[in-house]
């Protein structure tokens, strides 16, 4: 059962819509990077110190509404539950409402059946192998957008936000295009746990993925996705795996 830990205030007035169109060069000039961490541990984790890459200079008259955490349960393989957490900060202005999603965290919800445990072992215990990272990046992105899409569709449906009303509602995810994966194994009461952390390996560079949401005339969600490279990496750094092992060093994965 899904849980959404976020209280959103519905304004009593109708706000005027204006679709913001931002040129590539504007994005390049206004955005740098804020580190993003992908980890399957709910414990402490570190972030690389980096300049901001966020929405505060992106839209005019932007106001911060609330910051919170969304918790959801997904089933990425058969009936194997995975708990996902993602932090969100909500901004608004007279033209729309904007959700800035950061720092995805995930973990398996055991006890699992043998098939689930085997799938987990096969795909995450051997993260040291280079070709497994491709699966990992895709897996994390699927978790991220399943969680975000589910929440955002729930939001526009609850608030009856139709495309014809010309009010923008969008989710934003800023990413580092250059990351390294850290991996370590820990023993828990439920079995082996593989802590995988994705860290920026450059203190510059930024990618932005954003998605617009609204309902069509019959109440079905319309989802429009965009990916925008903001700036490439140039100043590479050595990341600390904090007792874990580096998996293949720095990877320029672009906006994946």
ABEGO torsion letter per residue (X at the ends): XBBBBBBBBBBABBBBBBBBBBBAAAAAAABBBBBBBBBABABBBBBBBBBBBBAAAABBGBBBABBBBBBBBBBABEABBBBBBBBBBBBBBAAEBBBBBBGBBBBBBOBBBAAAAAAAAAAAAAAABAAAAAAAAAAAAAAAAAAAAAAAAAAAAAAGBBAAAGBBBBBBBBBBABBBBBBBBBBBAAEBBBBBBBBBABABEBBBBBBBBBBBAAGBBBBBBBBBBABBBABBBBBBAGGBBBBGEBBBAEAX
